Amino acid sequence: MDRLPRLLVLIGSGELAAQMTRGHRMLVERLIGGRGRAADVKVRAAIIDTPYGFQSNADALSATLLDYFGRRIGMDASIASLRRSDDDVVARETAYERVREAEFVFSGPGSPSYALRHWKESRLPELMSEKLHDGGALVFASAAALTLGRLTVPVYEIYKGGSDPYLLDGLDVLSTIGISAAVIPHYDNTEGTGHDTRFCFLGERRLAALEEKLPSDVFVLGIDEHTALLVDIDEGKAFVHGRGDVTIRSRGESDVIASGETFDLSRLTRPEARATEGTARLDSIDADDSASLARRLLALEDRSASLDQRARLAEPLVESLLALRQQARETGDFATADDIRKRLIHLGVEVTDEADGTTRFRLPD
């Protein structure tokens, strides 16, 4: 059998929400490839429970994840349980083997510093890197996503414990594909009442303080809530899916990539080259053209805001139309279902009905 595609997915939050469900199903289709249909071929999924392993409801969380990825997404899901790095050798080796054999490896919410501490004392970082090198999907959300970069943030200790902003060495798994970053999920969080909780509850002041401590070749990779960054390593492309944006930030300067946008992986692996090229272009502009440049920049900002607003409006519309179309098909109203399908095509969403009654869709490139 040909090697599996090499896929990396970083999710800001909402990994079990409807928008992310569509993304998980797209990954399943990509992993199955030419092996058959999703109804006939089961993708093996390993769920790593370390980030929430210390919680009293850890068993309930594992049951929820097994039900979601097994029943709803249709994978052959199991828990790769490593709640502590000093678990007995049989438990550790079982977890390693499940990750090694899985085509889809997931980990998500919990404590990033707890996960980091125990993963560093285990073989899991090595297995994660192998997945990106040899084939399969590594899908990390929220707390788990925080650990994958070269450096990371102990969010609970800073936001809840009152510690001054500081950085920890991350697992640096992303360096396997040339990304030198500190991953910040929950990037657009707005839960704070009267205070700034953006950037995974850090706020601008603390994020700026942490940026001062980053090496010059490390940037902040921000993932908005209910948003995923999907990286196809073999294709050298990345895609933003969900309701928000992905932000490449260095020294306070942000390169924002909107939902629905596909871009070259080099934008993540060589951000310093992109920044240098941009500076050179600006330096070459004659001073007499400054007024014209200002007008062009304002026009670009207006267009960017308009496109972003349209993208945010389109996502829930597509979700609603897909749900209505499914209802129409179930009741035998195929004329209405076909009309909705045509409307989805106008939105750039390709819909295909399978012989077994399932519906597949592909978001625009």
ABEGO torsion letter per residue (X at the ends): XBBBBBBBBBBAEGAABAAAAAAAAAAAAAAAEAAEBAAABBBBBBBBAAAAAABAAAAAAAAAAAAAAAAAAGBBBBBBBBABAABBAAAAAAAAAAAAABABBBBBBEBAAAAAAAAAABAAAAAAAAAAAAEEBBBBBEAAAAAABABBBBAAAAAAAGBBBBBBBBAGAAAAAGBBBBBBBGAABAABBGBBABGGGAEAAAAAAAAAABBAABBBBBBBBGBBBBBBAAAGBBBBBEABBBBBBBGGBBBBBBBGBBBBAAAAABAAAAAAAAAAAAAABBAAAAAAAAAAAAAAAAAAAAAAAAAAAAAAAAAAAAAAAAAAAAAGBAAAAAAAAAAAAAAGBBBBBBAAGBBBBBBBX
